[in-house]
């Protein structure tokens, strides 16, 4: 958002470098975080997963993820299907 705001400000003044500034301000930090985050996540993640398995928390996390997945599938199903199930009755 910050990179877009800076680039839009430059673009509105007619600066031709606005797209280049946006790409540099957005992509350089993103690539650095991805690169170093991969190694940090692998190092910390493998230790964390071992601790989770040791404390039997993995079963709870698996069940919670399964429940959230089923809720999402149910919500998606009802939003995709367009069936009119209401019947209208008139009282005479």
DSSP file (Angstrom, degrees, kcal/mol; ACC not computed):
  #  RESIDUE AA STRUCTURE BP1 BP2  ACC     N-H-->O    O-->H-N    N-H-->O    O-->H-N    TCO  KAPPA ALPHA  PHI   PSI    X-CA   Y-CA   Z-CA
    1    1 A X     >        0   0    0      0, 0.0     4,-2.4     0, 0.0     5,-0.2   0.000 360.0 360.0 360.0 -38.4    0.0    0.0    0.0
    2    2 A X  H  >  +     0   0    0      2,-0.2     4,-2.3     1,-0.2     5,-0.2   0.926 360.0  49.2 -67.6 -43.0    2.8    2.4    0.8
    3    3 A X  H  > S+     0   0    0      1,-0.2     4,-2.4     2,-0.2    -1,-0.2   0.902 112.4  48.6 -62.6 -40.7    4.6    1.6   -2.5
    4    4 A X  H  > S+     0   0    0      2,-0.2     4,-2.7     1,-0.2     5,-0.2   0.902 110.1  51.7 -66.0 -41.0    1.3    2.2   -4.4
    5    5 A X  H  X S+     0   0    0     -4,-2.4     4,-2.0     2,-0.2    -2,-0.2   0.910 112.0  45.6 -63.1 -42.2    0.7    5.5   -2.6
    6    6 A X  H  X S+     0   0    0     -4,-2.3     4,-2.1     2,-0.2    -2,-0.2   0.927 114.9  47.7 -65.9 -44.6    4.1    6.8   -3.4
    7    7 A X  H  X S+     0   0    0     -4,-2.4     4,-2.7     2,-0.2    -2,-0.2   0.879 111.0  50.6 -66.6 -38.0    3.8    5.7   -7.1
    8    8 A X  H  X S+     0   0    0     -4,-2.7     4,-2.5     2,-0.2    -1,-0.2   0.911 109.2  51.8 -66.1 -41.1    0.4    7.2   -7.5
    9    9 A X  H  X S+     0   0    0     -4,-2.0     4,-0.9    -5,-0.2    -2,-0.2   0.915 113.3  44.3 -60.3 -42.2    1.6   10.5   -6.1
   10   10 A X  H  <>S+     0   0    0     -4,-2.1     5,-2.2     1,-0.2     3,-0.4   0.899 113.1  51.7 -67.3 -40.4    4.4   10.5   -8.5
   11   11 A X  H ><5S+     0   0    0     -4,-2.7     3,-1.2     1,-0.2    -2,-0.2   0.857 103.7  56.8 -66.6 -35.2    2.2    9.5  -11.4
   12   12 A X  H 3<5S+     0   0    0     -4,-2.5    -1,-0.2     1,-0.3    -2,-0.2   0.776 104.6  52.9 -68.5 -24.9   -0.3   12.2  -10.7
   13   13 A X  T 3<5S-     0   0    0     -4,-0.9    -1,-0.3    -3,-0.4    -2,-0.2   0.490 123.5-106.2 -86.6  -2.3    2.4   14.8  -11.1
   14   14 A X  T < 5 +     0   0    0     -3,-1.2     2,-0.4    -4,-0.3    -3,-0.2   0.606  62.7 158.5  92.0  13.0    3.3   13.3  -14.5
   15   15 A X    > < -     0   0    0     -5,-2.2     3,-1.2     1,-0.2    -1,-0.3  -0.579  32.9-154.2 -74.1 125.0    6.5   11.6  -13.4
   16   16 A X  T 3  S+     0   0    0     -2,-0.4     3,-0.4     1,-0.2     4,-0.3   0.665  88.7  66.6 -73.9 -16.5    7.4    8.9  -15.9
   17   17 A X  T 3> S+     0   0    0      1,-0.2     4,-2.8     2,-0.1    -1,-0.2   0.441  70.3 100.6 -84.1   0.6    9.3    6.9  -13.3
   18   18 A X  H <> S+     0   0    0     -3,-1.2     4,-2.4     1,-0.2    -1,-0.2   0.899  81.5  46.6 -56.6 -46.9    6.3    6.2  -11.2
   19   19 A X  H  > S+     0   0    0     -3,-0.4     4,-2.4     2,-0.2    -1,-0.2   0.897 114.3  48.5 -63.8 -37.3    5.8    2.6  -12.4
   20   20 A X  H  > S+     0   0    0     -4,-0.3     4,-2.4     2,-0.2    -2,-0.2   0.916 110.9  50.2 -67.8 -42.1    9.5    1.8  -12.0
   21   21 A X  H  X S+     0   0    0     -4,-2.8     4,-2.9     2,-0.2     5,-0.2   0.914 111.1  50.1 -60.9 -42.9    9.4    3.3   -8.4
   22   22 A X  H  X S+     0   0    0     -4,-2.4     4,-2.2    -5,-0.2     5,-0.3   0.945 110.9  48.0 -60.8 -48.1    6.4    1.2   -7.6
   23   23 A X  H  X S+     0   0    0     -4,-2.4     4,-2.4     1,-0.2     5,-0.4   0.892 115.5  44.9 -62.3 -39.6    8.0   -2.0   -8.9
   24   24 A X  H  X S+     0   0    0     -4,-2.4     4,-1.8     2,-0.2     5,-0.4   0.938 114.9  46.7 -69.2 -46.3   11.2   -1.4   -7.0
   25   25 A X  H  < S+     0   0    0     -4,-2.9     4,-0.4    -5,-0.2    -2,-0.2   0.796 121.1  38.7 -67.8 -27.6    9.5   -0.4   -3.7
   26   26 A X  H  X S+     0   0    0     -4,-2.2     4,-1.1    -5,-0.2    -2,-0.2   0.900 120.4  39.7 -87.4 -44.9    7.1   -3.3   -3.9
   27   27 A X  H  X S+     0   0    0     -4,-2.4     4,-2.9    -5,-0.3     5,-0.2   0.847 105.9  59.5 -81.7 -35.2    9.3   -6.1   -5.2
   28   28 A X  H  X S+     0   0    0     -4,-1.8     4,-2.1    -5,-0.4     5,-0.2   0.965 112.0  38.8 -63.4 -52.5   12.7   -5.6   -3.4
   29   29 A X  H  > S+     0   0    0     -5,-0.4     4,-2.5    -4,-0.4     5,-0.2   0.899 116.2  54.3 -63.0 -35.7   11.3   -5.9    0.2
   30   30 A X  H  X S+     0   0    0     -4,-1.1     4,-2.2     1,-0.2    -2,-0.2   0.931 110.1  45.1 -62.6 -45.6    9.0   -8.7   -1.0
   31   31 A X  H  X S+     0   0    0     -4,-2.9     4,-2.5     2,-0.2    -1,-0.2   0.889 112.9  51.2 -66.6 -38.6   11.8  -10.8   -2.4
   32   32 A X  H  X S+     0   0    0     -4,-2.1     4,-2.5    -5,-0.2     5,-0.4   0.918 111.4  47.3 -64.2 -43.2   14.1  -10.2    0.6
   33   33 A X  H  X S+     0   0    0     -4,-2.5     4,-2.1     1,-0.2    -2,-0.2   0.905 113.5  48.6 -65.6 -40.7   11.3  -11.3    3.0
   34   34 A X  H  X S+     0   0    0     -4,-2.2     4,-1.4    -5,-0.2    -2,-0.2   0.920 114.1  46.0 -64.1 -43.3   10.6  -14.4    0.9
   35   35 A X  H  X S+     0   0    0     -4,-2.5     4,-1.1     2,-0.2     3,-0.3   0.973 122.0  33.3 -66.5 -55.7   14.3  -15.4    0.7
   36   36 A X  H  X S+     0   0    0     -4,-2.5     4,-2.2     1,-0.2     5,-0.2   0.819 115.1  59.3 -73.6 -29.2   15.2  -14.9    4.3
   37   37 A X  H  X S+     0   0    0     -4,-2.1     4,-2.7    -5,-0.4    -1,-0.2   0.807  98.8  59.9 -67.4 -29.3   11.8  -16.0    5.6
   38   38 A X  H  X S+     0   0    0     -4,-1.4     4,-1.9    -3,-0.3    -1,-0.2   0.945 110.2  39.8 -62.7 -48.0   12.2  -19.3    3.8
   39   39 A X  H  X S+     0   0    0     -4,-1.1     4,-2.3     2,-0.2    -2,-0.2   0.908 117.8  47.8 -69.6 -41.7   15.3  -20.2    5.8
   40   40 A X  H  X S+     0   0    0     -4,-2.2     4,-2.7     1,-0.2     5,-0.4   0.911 112.7  49.4 -65.5 -41.7   14.0  -18.8    9.1
   41   41 A X  H  X S+     0   0    0     -4,-2.7     4,-2.4     1,-0.2     5,-0.2   0.871 111.0  49.5 -64.9 -37.4   10.7  -20.6    8.7
   42   42 A X  H  X S+     0   0    0     -4,-1.9     4,-1.8    -5,-0.2     5,-0.2   0.928 114.0  45.4 -66.6 -43.9   12.4  -23.9    8.0
   43   43 A X  H  X S+     0   0    0     -4,-2.3     4,-1.0     1,-0.2    -2,-0.2   0.955 123.7  32.7 -65.3 -50.6   14.7  -23.6   11.0
   44   44 A X  H  X S+     0   0    0     -4,-2.7     4,-2.2    -5,-0.2    -2,-0.2   0.841 116.2  58.2 -75.8 -32.4   12.0  -22.5   13.4
   45   45 A X  H  X S+     0   0    0     -4,-2.4     4,-2.7    -5,-0.4     5,-0.2   0.893 102.8  50.4 -67.6 -41.0    9.2  -24.5   11.8
   46   46 A X  H  X S+     0   0    0     -4,-1.8     4,-1.7    -5,-0.2    -1,-0.2   0.893 113.1  46.8 -67.6 -37.4   10.9  -27.9   12.1
   47   47 A X  H  X S+     0   0    0     -4,-1.0     4,-1.8    -5,-0.2    -1,-0.2   0.903 113.2  49.7 -66.3 -40.6   11.5  -27.3   15.8
   48   48 A X  H  X S+     0   0    0     -4,-2.2     4,-2.2     1,-0.2    -2,-0.2   0.900 108.5  51.6 -66.5 -41.3    8.0  -26.1   16.3
   49   49 A X  H  X S+     0   0    0     -4,-2.7     4,-2.4     1,-0.2    -1,-0.2   0.892 108.2  52.4 -64.1 -38.7    6.5  -29.1   14.6
   50   50 A X  H  X S+     0   0    0     -4,-1.7     4,-1.9     1,-0.2    -1,-0.2   0.895 109.9  48.8 -63.2 -39.1    8.5  -31.5   16.7
   51   51 A X  H  X S+     0   0    0     -4,-1.8     4,-1.8     2,-0.2    -2,-0.2   0.881 110.2  51.6 -67.2 -37.9    7.2  -29.7   19.9
   52   52 A X  H  <>S+     0   0    0     -4,-2.2     5,-1.9     1,-0.2     6,-0.8   0.929 110.6  47.3 -65.3 -45.1    3.6  -29.9   18.6
   53   53 A X  H ><5S+     0   0    0     -4,-2.4     3,-0.9     1,-0.2    -1,-0.2   0.882 110.8  53.0 -63.6 -37.1    3.9  -33.6   17.9
   54   54 A X  H 3<5S+     0   0    0     -4,-1.9    -1,-0.2     1,-0.2    -2,-0.2   0.850 112.1  44.1 -67.2 -33.7    5.4  -34.2   21.4
   55   55 A X  T 3<5S-     0   0    0     -4,-1.8    -1,-0.2    -5,-0.1    -2,-0.2   0.385 109.0-121.8 -93.5   5.1    2.6  -32.3   23.1
   56   56 A X  T < 5S+     0   0    0     -3,-0.9     4,-0.5    -4,-0.4     3,-0.3   0.754  74.7 128.8  61.3  26.7   -0.2  -34.1   21.1
   57   57 A X     >< +     0   0    0     -5,-1.9     4,-2.3    -6,-0.2     5,-0.2   0.660  52.7  77.7 -81.6 -16.8   -1.4  -30.7   19.9
   58   58 A X  H  > S+     0   0    0     -6,-0.8     4,-2.5     1,-0.2     5,-0.2   0.860  89.4  54.5 -63.5 -36.3   -1.3  -31.9   16.2
   59   59 A X  H  > S+     0   0    0     -3,-0.3     4,-2.1     2,-0.2    -1,-0.2   0.896 109.5  47.7 -63.8 -39.2   -4.6  -33.9   16.6
   60   60 A X  H  > S+     0   0    0     -4,-0.5     4,-2.3     2,-0.2    -2,-0.2   0.922 113.1  47.6 -67.3 -43.7   -6.4  -30.8   17.9
   61   61 A X  H  X S+     0   0    0     -4,-2.3     4,-2.4     2,-0.2    -2,-0.2   0.889 111.6  50.8 -64.8 -38.8   -5.0  -28.6   15.0
   62   62 A X  H  X S+     0   0    0     -4,-2.5     4,-2.1     2,-0.2    -1,-0.2   0.913 111.4  47.3 -64.7 -42.8   -5.9  -31.2   12.5
   63   63 A X  H  X S+     0   0    0     -4,-2.1     4,-2.2     2,-0.2    -2,-0.2   0.896 112.4  49.9 -66.2 -40.0   -9.5  -31.5   13.8
   64   64 A X  H  X S+     0   0    0     -4,-2.3     4,-2.4     2,-0.2    -2,-0.2   0.909 111.3  48.4 -65.1 -42.4   -9.8  -27.7   13.8
   65   65 A X  H  X S+     0   0    0     -4,-2.4     4,-2.2     1,-0.2    -1,-0.2   0.876 111.1  51.4 -65.7 -36.8   -8.5  -27.4   10.3
   66   66 A X  H  X S+     0   0    0     -4,-2.1     4,-2.3     2,-0.2    -2,-0.2   0.907 110.2  48.9 -64.7 -42.3  -10.9  -30.1    9.2
   67   67 A X  H  X S+     0   0    0     -4,-2.2     4,-2.2     2,-0.2    -2,-0.2   0.923 111.7  48.1 -64.4 -44.5  -13.9  -28.3   10.8
   68   68 A X  H  X S+     0   0    0     -4,-2.4     4,-2.2     1,-0.2    -1,-0.2   0.905 111.1  52.0 -63.2 -40.7  -13.0  -25.0    9.2
   69   69 A X  H  X S+     0   0    0     -4,-2.2     4,-2.3     1,-0.2    -1,-0.2   0.904 109.6  48.4 -62.0 -42.1  -12.6  -26.7    5.8
   70   70 A X  H  X S+     0   0    0     -4,-2.3     4,-2.3     2,-0.2    -1,-0.2   0.880 110.3  51.7 -66.7 -37.3  -16.1  -28.3    6.1
   71   71 A X  H  X S+     0   0    0     -4,-2.2     4,-2.5     2,-0.2    -2,-0.2   0.911 110.5  49.0 -63.4 -41.5  -17.6  -25.0    7.1
   72   72 A X  H  X S+     0   0    0     -4,-2.2     4,-2.4     2,-0.2    -2,-0.2   0.907 111.1  48.7 -65.5 -41.9  -16.0  -23.3    4.0
   73   73 A X  H  X S+     0   0    0     -4,-2.3     4,-2.3     2,-0.2    -1,-0.2   0.905 112.2  49.6 -64.9 -40.5  -17.3  -26.0    1.7
   74   74 A X  H  X S+     0   0    0     -4,-2.3     4,-2.0     2,-0.2    -2,-0.2   0.914 112.5  46.7 -64.3 -42.5  -20.8  -25.8    3.1
   75   75 A X  H  X S+     0   0    0     -4,-2.5     4,-1.7     1,-0.2    -2,-0.2   0.882 112.8  49.6 -66.2 -37.8  -20.8  -22.0    2.7
   76   76 A X  H  X S+     0   0    0     -4,-2.4     4,-1.7     2,-0.2    -2,-0.2   0.884 109.4  52.4 -68.0 -38.1  -19.5  -22.2   -0.8
   77   77 A X  H  X S+     0   0    0     -4,-2.3     4,-2.3     1,-0.2    -2,-0.2   0.923 110.9  45.8 -64.4 -44.2  -22.1  -24.8   -1.7
   78   78 A X  H  < S+     0   0    0     -4,-2.0    -1,-0.2     1,-0.2    -2,-0.2   0.827 112.7  50.7 -71.2 -29.2  -25.0  -22.7   -0.5
   79   79 A X  H  < S+     0   0    0     -4,-1.7    -1,-0.2    -5,-0.2    -2,-0.2   0.794 113.0  45.9 -78.1 -26.0  -23.6  -19.6   -2.2
   80   80 A X  H  < S+     0   0    0     -4,-1.7     2,-0.3    -5,-0.1    -2,-0.2   0.899 100.3  73.4 -81.4 -41.6  -23.2  -21.4   -5.5
   81   81 A X     <  -     0   0    0     -4,-2.3     2,-0.6    -5,-0.2     0, 0.0  -0.574  62.3-165.4 -80.0 133.2  -26.6  -23.1   -5.6
   82   82 A X        +     0   0    0     -2,-0.3     2,-0.4     2,-0.1    -1,-0.1  -0.712  26.9 152.4-117.6  77.6  -29.5  -20.8   -6.3
   83   83 A X        -     0   0    0     -2,-0.6     2,-0.9     2,-0.0    -2,-0.0  -0.896  40.8-139.2-111.5 137.8  -32.6  -22.8   -5.3
   84   84 A X        +     0   0    0     -2,-0.4    -2,-0.1     1,-0.1     0, 0.0  -0.835  30.7 164.8 -93.9 106.8  -35.8  -21.3   -4.2
   85   85 A X        +     0   0    0     -2,-0.9     2,-0.4     2,-0.1    -1,-0.1   0.437  40.4 103.7-103.3  -2.5  -37.0  -23.6   -1.4
   86   86 A X        -     0   0    0      2,-0.0     2,-0.4     0, 0.0    -2,-0.0  -0.671  55.5-156.4 -85.2 132.9  -39.6  -21.3    0.1
   87   87 A X        -     0   0    0     -2,-0.4     2,-0.5     2,-0.0    -2,-0.1  -0.890   9.5-141.0-105.9 139.7  -43.2  -22.1   -0.6
   88   88 A X        -     0   0    0     -2,-0.4     2,-0.4     2,-0.0    -2,-0.0  -0.871  16.8-169.4-104.6 128.3  -45.7  -19.3   -0.4
   89   89 A X        -     0   0    0     -2,-0.5     2,-0.5     2,-0.0    -2,-0.0  -0.903   9.3-149.7-114.8 143.7  -49.1  -20.1    1.0
   90   90 A X        -     0   0    0     -2,-0.4     2,-0.6     2,-0.0    -2,-0.0  -0.943  10.6-141.1-113.4 136.2  -52.2  -17.8    0.9
   91   91 A X              0   0    0     -2,-0.5    -2,-0.0     1,-0.1     0, 0.0  -0.841 360.0 360.0 -97.9 124.4  -54.7  -17.9    3.7
   92   92 A X              0   0    0     -2,-0.6    -1,-0.1     0, 0.0    -2,-0.0   0.396 360.0 360.0-113.4 360.0  -58.3  -17.5    2.4
